């Protein structure tokens, strides 16, 4: 089977900064800490909106995403002026604060963490449709689904 690669030109990229054009998409997966899973399941329907708002604060866009029963999947476009680790760290940190507030805590999860340490990331490249399909298939396997 022969695969032909499409040649891309600068006009194919709609995202740009003052001196660059880019197409930086990432598939991200992260999980709540074991002891916070009950809180995560109870509030996961509200997380999509929170993640989208936080992504916008870093000039990023969530193309597709879902909160499954034990983890979060998202395909996110992050401009090259931001490190992926900074954007994901920001989103995990601020969403943990939002979760604490939604669960009646006046202070954040003091001395504890809502999300497990770390995350998984892969560059999407031009396989965006394959990644979107994979995320949708993961949702179908989960009894409760909440897309954002």
Protein Blocks (a to p, Z undefined) as FASTA:
>chain_A
ZZddddddfklpmbdcfkbccdddddddddddfklmmmmmmmmmmmmmmmmmmmmmnopa
cfbdcddfkbccddddddfkbcfklmmmmmmmmmmmmmmmmnopabdcehiafbdgdddd
ddfkjmlmmmmmmmmmmmmmpmbacdZZ
